[in-house]
Amino acid sequence: MAECSCENHDQHLCKLYGQGAAKDSPDQYAHLVRDPQFVCKSCGRVAAKKENLCGPTPLGVWED
């Protein structure tokens, strides 16, 4: 999977997870994924806000 070129990629779950956020700051990471509304088409992670994903689409709606 190629890294996303978004200017806010540092806030995407794939980047945060890769930096160890889920392990190092589990409460903060959990806040980002609690009550998921979006799924990433690139990595399959879910998040409460689309801003935390590279390829967000609403959960339950997958358009190719």
N, CA, C and O atoms as a Tripos MOL2 file, in Angstrom:
@<TRIPOS>MOLECULE
protein
  256   255    64     0     0
PROTEIN
NO_CHARGES

@<TRIPOS>ATOM
      1 N           0.8550   -1.1790    0.0000 N.3       1 MET1
      2 CA          0.0000    0.0000    0.0000 C.3       1 MET1
      3 C           0.8940    1.2340    0.0000 C.2       1 MET1
      4 O           1.7340    1.3930    0.8860 O.2       1 MET1
      5 N           0.7210    2.0970   -0.9760 N.am      2 ALA2
      6 CA          1.4900    3.3330   -1.0640 C.3       2 ALA2
      7 C           0.9840    4.3380   -0.0410 C.2       2 ALA2
      8 O          -0.2010    4.3720    0.2900 O.2       2 ALA2
      9 N           1.9070    5.1540    0.4510 N.am      3 GLU3
     10 CA          1.5060    6.1640    1.4280 C.3       3 GLU3
     11 C           0.6840    7.2390    0.7390 C.2       3 GLU3
     12 O           0.9910    7.6570   -0.3770 O.2       3 GLU3
     13 N          -0.3400    7.6690    1.4050 N.am      4 CYS4
     14 CA         -1.2410    8.7070    0.9190 C.3       4 CYS4
     15 C          -0.4830   10.0310    0.8160 C.2       4 CYS4
     16 O           0.4410   10.2800    1.5900 O.2       4 CYS4
     17 N          -0.8670   10.8650   -0.1230 N.am      5 SER5
     18 CA         -0.1860   12.1450   -0.3190 C.3       5 SER5
     19 C          -0.9500   13.3180    0.2950 C.2       5 SER5
     20 O          -0.6280   14.4750    0.0220 O.2       5 SER5
     21 N          -1.9500   13.0330    1.1160 N.am      6 CYS6
     22 CA         -2.7200   14.0950    1.7640 C.3       6 CYS6
     23 C          -1.8160   14.8960    2.7000 C.2       6 CYS6
     24 O          -0.9080   14.3420    3.3190 O.2       6 CYS6
     25 N          -2.0690   16.1930    2.7970 N.am      7 GLU7
     26 CA         -1.2470   17.0210    3.6830 C.3       7 GLU7
     27 C          -1.4640   16.6800    5.1570 C.2       7 GLU7
     28 O          -0.6090   16.9770    5.9910 O.2       7 GLU7
     29 N          -2.5960   16.0610    5.4850 N.am      8 ASN8
     30 CA         -2.8710   15.6990    6.8820 C.3       8 ASN8
     31 C          -2.6970   14.2000    7.1280 C.2       8 ASN8
     32 O          -3.3510   13.6380    8.0070 O.2       8 ASN8
     33 N          -1.8190   13.5480    6.3570 N.am      9 HIS9
     34 CA         -1.6190   12.1030    6.5000 C.3       9 HIS9
     35 C          -1.1550   11.7300    7.9090 C.2       9 HIS9
     36 O          -1.3800   10.6050    8.3560 O.2       9 HIS9
     37 N          -0.5150   12.6590    8.6040 N.am     10 ASP10
     38 CA         -0.0610   12.3830    9.9700 C.3      10 ASP10
     39 C          -1.2180   12.1020   10.9200 C.2      10 ASP10
     40 O          -1.0010   11.5660   12.0070 O.2      10 ASP10
     41 N          -2.4430   12.4520   10.5320 N.am     11 GLN11
     42 CA         -3.6240   12.2150   11.3660 C.3      11 GLN11
     43 C          -4.4030   10.9710   10.9340 C.2      11 GLN11
     44 O          -5.4310   10.6530   11.5310 O.2      11 GLN11
     45 N          -3.9290   10.2700    9.9120 N.am     12 HIS12
     46 CA         -4.6150    9.0690    9.4330 C.3      12 HIS12
     47 C          -4.2420    7.8680   10.3000 C.2      12 HIS12
     48 O          -3.1040    7.7470   10.7540 O.2      12 HIS12
     49 N          -5.2000    6.9970   10.5200 N.am     13 LEU13
     50 CA         -4.9890    5.8430   11.3970 C.3      13 LEU13
     51 C          -3.8420    4.9530   10.9380 C.2      13 LEU13
     52 O          -3.1110    4.4190   11.7710 O.2      13 LEU13
     53 N          -3.6690    4.7840    9.6320 N.am     14 CYS14
     54 CA         -2.5820    3.9270    9.1550 C.3      14 CYS14
     55 C          -1.2290    4.4820    9.6010 C.2      14 CYS14
     56 O          -0.3550    3.7210   10.0160 O.2      14 CYS14
     57 N          -1.0550    5.7790    9.5200 N.am     15 LYS15
     58 CA          0.1970    6.4210    9.9410 C.3      15 LYS15
     59 C           0.3430    6.3470   11.4670 C.2      15 LYS15
     60 O           1.4060    5.9940   11.9790 O.2      15 LYS15
     61 N          -0.7220    6.6790   12.1760 N.am     16 LEU16
     62 CA         -0.6860    6.6490   13.6410 C.3      16 LEU16
     63 C          -0.4010    5.2400   14.1590 C.2      16 LEU16
     64 O           0.3980    5.0550   15.0760 O.2      16 LEU16
     65 N          -1.0670    4.2460   13.5570 N.am     17 TYR17
     66 CA         -0.8590    2.8610   13.9750 C.3      17 TYR17
     67 C           0.5860    2.4390   13.6990 C.2      17 TYR17
     68 O           1.2240    1.7880   14.5280 O.2      17 TYR17
     69 N           1.0850    2.8150   12.5370 N.am     18 GLY18
     70 CA          2.4580    2.4880   12.1750 C.3      18 GLY18
     71 C           3.4820    3.1060   13.1130 C.2      18 GLY18
     72 O           4.5810    2.5770   13.2750 O.2      18 GLY18
     73 N           3.1240    4.2150   13.7250 N.am     19 GLN19
     74 CA          4.0060    4.8800   14.6810 C.3      19 GLN19
     75 C           3.8200    4.3400   16.1010 C.2      19 GLN19
     76 O           4.4810    4.8000   17.0320 O.2      19 GLN19
     77 N           2.9270    3.3690   16.2640 N.am     20 GLY20
     78 CA          2.7300    2.7390   17.5660 C.3      20 GLY20
     79 C           1.6850    3.3910   18.4500 C.2      20 GLY20
     80 O           1.6580    3.1420   19.6550 O.2      20 GLY20
     81 N           0.8210    4.2220   17.8780 N.am     21 ALA21
     82 CA         -0.1710    4.9490   18.6790 C.3      21 ALA21
     83 C          -1.1310    4.0240   19.4240 C.2      21 ALA21
     84 O          -1.5000    4.3120   20.5620 O.2      21 ALA21
     85 N          -1.5380    2.9260   18.8060 N.am     22 ALA22
     86 CA         -2.4840    2.0180   19.4620 C.3      22 ALA22
     87 C          -1.8660    1.3970   20.7100 C.2      22 ALA22
     88 O          -2.5610    1.1340   21.6920 O.2      22 ALA22
     89 N          -0.5760    1.1690   20.6650 N.am     23 LYS23
     90 CA          0.1330    0.5640   21.7940 C.3      23 LYS23
     91 C           0.5630    1.6200   22.8150 C.2      23 LYS23
     92 O           0.4280    1.4150   24.0220 O.2      23 LYS23
     93 N           1.0750    2.7390   22.3300 N.am     24 ASP24
     94 CA          1.6300    3.7690   23.2140 C.3      24 ASP24
     95 C           0.5760    4.6740   23.8470 C.2      24 ASP24
     96 O           0.7500    5.1410   24.9730 O.2      24 ASP24
     97 N          -0.5160    4.9210   23.1260 N.am     25 SER25
     98 CA         -1.5870    5.8130   23.6130 C.3      25 SER25
     99 C          -2.9440    5.1800   23.3360 C.2      25 SER25
    100 O          -3.7310    5.7250   22.5630 O.2      25 SER25
    101 N          -3.2300    4.0320   23.9600 N.am     26 PRO26
    102 CA         -4.4500    3.2970   23.6300 C.3      26 PRO26
    103 C          -5.7390    4.0840   23.8400 C.2      26 PRO26
    104 O          -6.6830    3.9180   23.0670 O.2      26 PRO26
    105 N          -5.8050    4.9270   24.8520 N.am     27 ASP27
    106 CA         -7.0280    5.7060   25.0860 C.3      27 ASP27
    107 C          -7.2700    6.7160   23.9730 C.2      27 ASP27
    108 O          -8.4000    6.8830   23.5160 O.2      27 ASP27
    109 N          -6.2100    7.3890   23.5380 N.am     28 GLN28
    110 CA         -6.3480    8.3630   22.4520 C.3      28 GLN28
    111 C          -6.6930    7.6730   21.1400 C.2      28 GLN28
    112 O          -7.5270    8.1640   20.3800 O.2      28 GLN28
    113 N          -6.0540    6.5340   20.8700 N.am     29 TYR29
    114 CA         -6.3350    5.7870   19.6490 C.3      29 TYR29
    115 C          -7.7750    5.2720   19.6660 C.2      29 TYR29
    116 O          -8.4730    5.3420   18.6550 O.2      29 TYR29
    117 N          -8.2150    4.7600   20.8080 N.am     30 ALA30
    118 CA         -9.5810    4.2500   20.9390 C.3      30 ALA30
    119 C         -10.6030    5.3460   20.6670 C.2      30 ALA30
    120 O         -11.6550    5.0840   20.0840 O.2      30 ALA30
    121 N         -10.3000    6.5610   21.0830 N.am     31 HIS31
    122 CA        -11.2000    7.6950   20.8330 C.3      31 HIS31
    123 C         -11.4060    7.9060   19.3260 C.2      31 HIS31
    124 O         -12.4990    8.2850   18.9020 O.2      31 HIS31
    125 N         -10.3830    7.6700   18.5270 N.am     32 LEU32
    126 CA        -10.4710    7.8620   17.0770 C.3      32 LEU32
    127 C         -11.3060    6.7860   16.3890 C.2      32 LEU32
    128 O         -11.9010    7.0360   15.3410 O.2      32 LEU32
    129 N         -11.3520    5.5970   16.9720 N.am     33 VAL33
    130 CA        -12.0670    4.4910   16.3290 C.3      33 VAL33
    131 C         -13.4030    4.1610   16.9930 C.2      33 VAL33
    132 O         -14.1670    3.3420   16.4810 O.2      33 VAL33
    133 N         -13.6860    4.7950   18.1280 N.am     34 ARG34
    134 CA        -14.9490    4.5580   18.8340 C.3      34 ARG34
    135 C         -16.1170    5.0700   17.9960 C.2      34 ARG34
    136 O         -16.0160    6.1300   17.3770 O.2      34 ARG34
    137 N         -17.2060    4.3410   17.9700 N.am     35 ASP35
    138 CA        -18.3980    4.7000   17.2000 C.3      35 ASP35
    139 C         -18.0430    4.9680   15.7350 C.2      35 ASP35
    140 O         -18.2760    6.0670   15.2330 O.2      35 ASP35
    141 N         -17.4810    3.9720   15.0500 N.am     36 PRO36
    142 CA        -17.0210    4.1810   13.6740 C.3      36 PRO36
    143 C         -18.1570    4.5310   12.7140 C.2      36 PRO36
    144 O         -19.2420    3.9510   12.7620 O.2      36 PRO36
    145 N         -17.8770    5.4750   11.8590 N.am     37 GLN37
    146 CA        -18.8200    5.9190   10.8370 C.3      37 GLN37
    147 C         -18.2700    5.7040    9.4300 C.2      37 GLN37
    148 O         -19.0240    5.7140    8.4580 O.2      37 GLN37
    149 N         -16.9420    5.5080    9.3190 N.am     38 PHE38
    150 CA        -16.2760    5.4070    8.0240 C.3      38 PHE38
    151 C         -15.3110    4.2290    8.0070 C.2      38 PHE38
    152 O         -14.7760    3.8320    9.0420 O.2      38 PHE38
    153 N         -15.0970    3.6750    6.8090 N.am     39 VAL39
    154 CA        -14.1190    2.6180    6.5970 C.3      39 VAL39
    155 C         -13.1650    3.1010    5.5050 C.2      39 VAL39
    156 O         -13.5800    3.7830    4.5680 O.2      39 VAL39
    157 N         -11.8900    2.7450    5.6310 N.am     40 CYS40
    158 CA        -10.8900    3.1500    4.6470 C.3      40 CYS40
    159 C         -10.8390    2.1220    3.5200 C.2      40 CYS40
    160 O         -10.6910    0.9260    3.7690 O.2      40 CYS40
    161 N         -10.9610    2.5920    2.2890 N.am     41 LYS41
    162 CA        -10.8810    1.7070    1.1280 C.3      41 LYS41
    163 C          -9.4590    1.2010    0.9090 C.2      41 LYS41
    164 O          -9.2570    0.1970    0.2250 O.2      41 LYS41
    165 N          -8.4840    1.8790    1.4780 N.am     42 SER42
    166 CA         -7.0840    1.4830    1.2920 C.3      42 SER42
    167 C          -6.6420    0.3950    2.2640 C.2      42 SER42
    168 O          -5.9980   -0.5730    1.8590 O.2      42 SER42
    169 N          -6.9860    0.5470    3.5470 N.am     43 CYS43
    170 CA         -6.4580   -0.3860    4.5480 C.3      43 CYS43
    171 C          -7.5350   -1.1490    5.3160 C.2      43 CYS43
    172 O          -7.2260   -2.1180    6.0100 O.2      43 CYS43
    173 N          -8.8000   -0.7250    5.2010 N.am     44 GLY44
    174 CA         -9.8780   -1.4230    5.8940 C.3      44 GLY44
    175 C         -10.1040   -0.9930    7.3290 C.2      44 GLY44
    176 O         -10.9880   -1.5260    8.0000 O.2      44 GLY44
    177 N          -9.3210   -0.0360    7.8150 N.am     45 ARG45
    178 CA         -9.5320    0.4500    9.1810 C.3      45 ARG45
    179 C         -10.8240    1.2540    9.2390 C.2      45 ARG45
    180 O         -11.2820    1.7870    8.2280 O.2      45 ARG45
    181 N         -11.4080    1.3370   10.4310 N.am     46 VAL46
    182 CA        -12.6150    2.1330   10.6330 C.3      46 VAL46
    183 C         -12.3040    3.2890   11.5710 C.2      46 VAL46
    184 O         -11.4160    3.2000   12.4190 O.2      46 VAL46
    185 N         -13.0550    4.3830   11.4040 N.am     47 ALA47
    186 CA        -12.8350    5.5700   12.2280 C.3      47 ALA47
    187 C         -14.1390    6.3200   12.4250 C.2      47 ALA47
    188 O         -15.0850    6.1790   11.6510 O.2      47 ALA47
    189 N         -14.1640    7.1190   13.4780 N.am     48 ALA48
    190 CA        -15.3300    7.9530   13.7560 C.3      48 ALA48
    191 C         -15.4190    9.1150   12.7680 C.2      48 ALA48
    192 O         -16.5170    9.5440   12.4140 O.2      48 ALA48
    193 N         -14.2660    9.6280   12.3220 N.am     49 LYS49
    194 CA        -14.2330   10.7750   11.4090 C.3      49 LYS49
    195 C         -13.4840   10.4140   10.1310 C.2      49 LYS49
    196 O         -12.4700    9.7170   10.1760 O.2      49 LYS49
    197 N         -13.9790   10.8820    9.0100 N.am     50 LYS50
    198 CA        -13.3380   10.5790    7.7280 C.3      50 LYS50
    199 C         -11.9540   11.2020    7.6140 C.2      50 LYS50
    200 O         -11.1290   10.7360    6.8280 O.2      50 LYS50
    201 N         -11.6900   12.2470    8.3880 N.am     51 GLU51
    202 CA        -10.3910   12.9130    8.3510 C.3      51 GLU51
    203 C          -9.2540   12.0140    8.8350 C.2      51 GLU51
    204 O          -8.0840   12.3230    8.6100 O.2      51 GLU51
    205 N          -9.5850   10.9170    9.4900 N.am     52 ASN52
    206 CA         -8.5630   10.0160   10.0160 C.3      52 ASN52
    207 C          -8.2990    8.8160    9.1110 C.2      52 ASN52
    208 O          -7.6720    7.8450    9.5360 O.2      52 ASN52
    209 N          -8.7740    8.8760    7.8650 N.am     53 LEU53
    210 CA         -8.5810    7.7800    6.9220 C.3      53 LEU53
    211 C          -8.0970    8.3080    5.5760 C.2      53 LEU53
    212 O          -8.4110    9.4360    5.1960 O.2      53 LEU53
    213 N          -7.3280    7.4870    4.8530 N.am     54 CYS54
    214 CA         -6.8190    7.8780    3.5280 C.3      54 CYS54
    215 C          -7.9050    7.8190    2.4560 C.2      54 CYS54
    216 O          -8.0130    8.7190    1.6230 O.2      54 CYS54
    217 N          -8.7040    6.7610    2.4830 N.am     55 GLY55
    218 CA         -9.7420    6.5550    1.4710 C.3      55 GLY55
    219 C         -11.0860    6.2990    2.1220 C.2      55 GLY55
    220 O         -11.6330    5.2030    2.0000 O.2      55 GLY55
    221 N         -11.6330    7.3000    2.8200 N.am     56 PRO56
    222 CA        -12.8590    7.0670    3.5910 C.3      56 PRO56
    223 C         -14.1110    6.9030    2.7350 C.2      56 PRO56
    224 O         -14.2830    7.5600    1.7080 O.2      56 PRO56
    225 N         -14.9660    6.0150    3.1890 N.am     57 THR57
    226 CA        -16.3030    5.8680    2.6320 C.3      57 THR57
    227 C         -17.2100    5.5250    3.8160 C.2      57 THR57
    228 O         -16.7780    4.8340    4.7390 O.2      57 THR57
    229 N         -18.4520    5.9940    3.8010 N.am     58 PRO58
    230 CA        -19.3470    5.6850    4.9240 C.3      58 PRO58
    231 C         -19.4940    4.1750    5.1140 C.2      58 PRO58
    232 O         -19.5830    3.4260    4.1410 O.2      58 PRO58
    233 N         -19.5180    3.7420    6.3530 N.am     59 LEU59
    234 CA        -19.7340    2.3210    6.6390 C.3      59 LEU59
    235 C         -21.0540    1.8850    6.0240 C.2      59 LEU59
    236 O         -22.0570    2.5910    6.1270 O.2      59 LEU59
    237 N         -21.0540    0.7430    5.3970 N.am     60 GLY60
    238 CA        -22.2580    0.2240    4.7770 C.3      60 GLY60
    239 C         -22.4390    0.6680    3.3350 C.2      60 GLY60
    240 O         -23.3440    0.1970    2.6470 O.2      60 GLY60
    241 N         -21.5800    1.5750    2.8750 N.am     61 VAL61
    242 CA        -21.6520    2.0590    1.4870 C.3      61 VAL61
    243 C         -20.2680    1.9060    0.8760 C.2      61 VAL61
    244 O         -19.3610    2.6760    1.1900 O.2      61 VAL61
    245 N         -20.1040    0.9320    0.0180 N.am     62 TRP62
    246 CA        -18.7990    0.7090   -0.6060 C.3      62 TRP62
    247 C         -18.9540    0.8830   -2.1010 C.2      62 TRP62
    248 O         -19.5460    0.0430   -2.7780 O.2      62 TRP62
    249 N         -18.4220    1.9740   -2.6070 N.am     63 GLU63
    250 CA        -18.4900    2.2610   -4.0420 C.3      63 GLU63
    251 C         -17.1050    2.1000   -4.6340 C.2      63 GLU63
    252 O         -16.1460    2.6900   -4.1360 O.2      63 GLU63
    253 N         -16.9850    1.3110   -5.6890 N.am     64 ASP64
    254 CA        -15.6730    1.1320   -6.3450 C.3      64 ASP64
    255 C         -15.3780    2.2430   -7.2980 C.2      64 ASP64
    256 O         -14.3220    2.2490   -7.9320 O.2      64 ASP64
@<TRIPOS>BOND
     1     1     2 1
     2     2     3 1
     3     3     4 2
     4     3     5 am
     5     5     6 1
     6     6     7 1
     7     7     8 2
     8     7     9 am
     9     9    10 1
    10    10    11 1
    11    11    12 2
    12    11    13 am
    13    13    14 1
    14    14    15 1
    15    15    16 2
    16    15    17 am
    17    17    18 1
    18    18    19 1
    19    19    20 2
    20    19    21 am
    21    21    22 1
    22    22    23 1
    23    23    24 2
    24    23    25 am
    25    25    26 1
    26    26    27 1
    27    27    28 2
    28    27    29 am
    29    29    30 1
    30    30    31 1
    31    31    32 2
    32    31    33 am
    33    33    34 1
    34    34    35 1
    35    35    36 2
    36    35    37 am
    37    37    38 1
    38    38    39 1
    39    39    40 2
    40    39    41 am
    41    41    42 1
    42    42    43 1
    43    43    44 2
    44    43    45 am
    45    45    46 1
    46    46    47 1
    47    47    48 2
    48    47    49 am
    49    49    50 1
    50    50    51 1
    51    51    52 2
    52    51    53 am
    53    53    54 1
    54    54    55 1
    55    55    56 2
    56    55    57 am
    57    57    58 1
    58    58    59 1
    59    59    60 2
    60    59    61 am
    61    61    62 1
    62    62    63 1
    63    63    64 2
    64    63    65 am
    65    65    66 1
    66    66    67 1
    67    67    68 2
    68    67    69 am
    69    69    70 1
    70    70    71 1
    71    71    72 2
    72    71    73 am
    73    73    74 1
    74    74    75 1
    75    75    76 2
    76    75    77 am
    77    77    78 1
    78    78    79 1
    79    79    80 2
    80    79    81 am
    81    81    82 1
    82    82    83 1
    83    83    84 2
    84    83    85 am
    85    85    86 1
    86    86    87 1
    87    87    88 2
    88    87    89 am
    89    89    90 1
    90    90    91 1
    91    91    92 2
    92    91    93 am
    93    93    94 1
    94    94    95 1
    95    95    96 2
    96    95    97 am
    97    97    98 1
    98    98    99 1
    99    99   100 2
   100    99   101 am
   101   101   102 1
   102   102   103 1
   103   103   104 2
   104   103   105 am
   105   105   106 1
   106   106   107 1
   107   107   108 2
   108   107   109 am
   109   109   110 1
   110   110   111 1
   111   111   112 2
   112   111   113 am
   113   113   114 1
   114   114   115 1
   115   115   116 2
   116   115   117 am
   117   117   118 1
   118   118   119 1
   119   119   120 2
   120   119   121 am
   121   121   122 1
   122   122   123 1
   123   123   124 2
   124   123   125 am
   125   125   126 1
   126   126   127 1
   127   127   128 2
   128   127   129 am
   129   129   130 1
   130   130   131 1
   131   131   132 2
   132   131   133 am
   133   133   134 1
   134   134   135 1
   135   135   136 2
   136   135   137 am
   137   137   138 1
   138   138   139 1
   139   139   140 2
   140   139   141 am
   141   141   142 1
   142   142   143 1
   143   143   144 2
   144   143   145 am
   145   145   146 1
   146   146   147 1
   147   147   148 2
   148   147   149 am
   149   149   150 1
   150   150   151 1
   151   151   152 2
   152   151   153 am
   153   153   154 1
   154   154   155 1
   155   155   156 2
   156   155   157 am
   157   157   158 1
   158   158   159 1
   159   159   160 2
   160   159   161 am
   161   161   162 1
   162   162   163 1
   163   163   164 2
   164   163   165 am
   165   165   166 1
   166   166   167 1
   167   167   168 2
   168   167   169 am
   169   169   170 1
   170   170   171 1
   171   171   172 2
   172   171   173 am
   173   173   174 1
   174   174   175 1
   175   175   176 2
   176   175   177 am
   177   177   178 1
   178   178   179 1
   179   179   180 2
   180   179   181 am
   181   181   182 1
   182   182   183 1
   183   183   184 2
   184   183   185 am
   185   185   186 1
   186   186   187 1
   187   187   188 2
   188   187   189 am
   189   189   190 1
   190   190   191 1
   191   191   192 2
   192   191   193 am
   193   193   194 1
   194   194   195 1
   195   195   196 2
   196   195   197 am
   197   197   198 1
   198   198   199 1
   199   199   200 2
   200   199   201 am
   201   201   202 1
   202   202   203 1
   203   203   204 2
   204   203   205 am
   205   205   206 1
   206   206   207 1
   207   207   208 2
   208   207   209 am
   209   209   210 1
   210   210   211 1
   211   211   212 2
   212   211   213 am
   213   213   214 1
   214   214   215 1
   215   215   216 2
   216   215   217 am
   217   217   218 1
   218   218   219 1
   219   219   220 2
   220   219   221 am
   221   221   222 1
   222   222   223 1
   223   223   224 2
   224   223   225 am
   225   225   226 1
   226   226   227 1
   227   227   228 2
   228   227   229 am
   229   229   230 1
   230   230   231 1
   231   231   232 2
   232   231   233 am
   233   233   234 1
   234   234   235 1
   235   235   236 2
   236   235   237 am
   237   237   238 1
   238   238   239 1
   239   239   240 2
   240   239   241 am
   241   241   242 1
   242   242   243 1
   243   243   244 2
   244   243   245 am
   245   245   246 1
   246   246   247 1
   247   247   248 2
   248   247   249 am
   249   249   250 1
   250   250   251 1
   251   251   252 2
   252   251   253 am
   253   253   254 1
   254   254   255 1
   255   255   256 2
@<TRIPOS>SUBSTRUCTURE
     1 MET1         2 RESIDUE 1 A MET
     2 ALA2         6 RESIDUE 1 A ALA
     3 GLU3        10 RESIDUE 1 A GLU
     4 CYS4        14 RESIDUE 1 A CYS
     5 SER5        18 RESIDUE 1 A SER
     6 CYS6        22 RESIDUE 1 A CYS
     7 GLU7        26 RESIDUE 1 A GLU
     8 ASN8        30 RESIDUE 1 A ASN
     9 HIS9        34 RESIDUE 1 A HIS
    10 ASP10       38 RESIDUE 1 A ASP
    11 GLN11       42 RESIDUE 1 A GLN
    12 HIS12       46 RESIDUE 1 A HIS
    13 LEU13       50 RESIDUE 1 A LEU
    14 CYS14       54 RESIDUE 1 A CYS
    15 LYS15       58 RESIDUE 1 A LYS
    16 LEU16       62 RESIDUE 1 A LEU
    17 TYR17       66 RESIDUE 1 A TYR
    18 GLY18       70 RESIDUE 1 A GLY
    19 GLN19       74 RESIDUE 1 A GLN
    20 GLY20       78 RESIDUE 1 A GLY
    21 ALA21       82 RESIDUE 1 A ALA
    22 ALA22       86 RESIDUE 1 A ALA
    23 LYS23       90 RESIDUE 1 A LYS
    24 ASP24       94 RESIDUE 1 A ASP
    25 SER25       98 RESIDUE 1 A SER
    26 PRO26      102 RESIDUE 1 A PRO
    27 ASP27      106 RESIDUE 1 A ASP
    28 GLN28      110 RESIDUE 1 A GLN
    29 TYR29      114 RESIDUE 1 A TYR
    30 ALA30      118 RESIDUE 1 A ALA
    31 HIS31      122 RESIDUE 1 A HIS
    32 LEU32      126 RESIDUE 1 A LEU
    33 VAL33      130 RESIDUE 1 A VAL
    34 ARG34      134 RESIDUE 1 A ARG
    35 ASP35      138 RESIDUE 1 A ASP
    36 PRO36      142 RESIDUE 1 A PRO
    37 GLN37      146 RESIDUE 1 A GLN
    38 PHE38      150 RESIDUE 1 A PHE
    39 VAL39      154 RESIDUE 1 A VAL
    40 CYS40      158 RESIDUE 1 A CYS
    41 LYS41      162 RESIDUE 1 A LYS
    42 SER42      166 RESIDUE 1 A SER
    43 CYS43      170 RESIDUE 1 A CYS
    44 GLY44      174 RESIDUE 1 A GLY
    45 ARG45      178 RESIDUE 1 A ARG
    46 VAL46      182 RESIDUE 1 A VAL
    47 ALA47      186 RESIDUE 1 A ALA
    48 ALA48      190 RESIDUE 1 A ALA
    49 LYS49      194 RESIDUE 1 A LYS
    50 LYS50      198 RESIDUE 1 A LYS
    51 GLU51      202 RESIDUE 1 A GLU
    52 ASN52      206 RESIDUE 1 A ASN
    53 LEU53      210 RESIDUE 1 A LEU
    54 CYS54      214 RESIDUE 1 A CYS
    55 GLY55      218 RESIDUE 1 A GLY
    56 PRO56      222 RESIDUE 1 A PRO
    57 THR57      226 RESIDUE 1 A THR
    58 PRO58      230 RESIDUE 1 A PRO
    59 LEU59      234 RESIDUE 1 A LEU
    60 GLY60      238 RESIDUE 1 A GLY
    61 VAL61      242 RESIDUE 1 A VAL
    62 TRP62      246 RESIDUE 1 A TRP
    63 GLU63      250 RESIDUE 1 A GLU
    64 ASP64      254 RESIDUE 1 A ASP
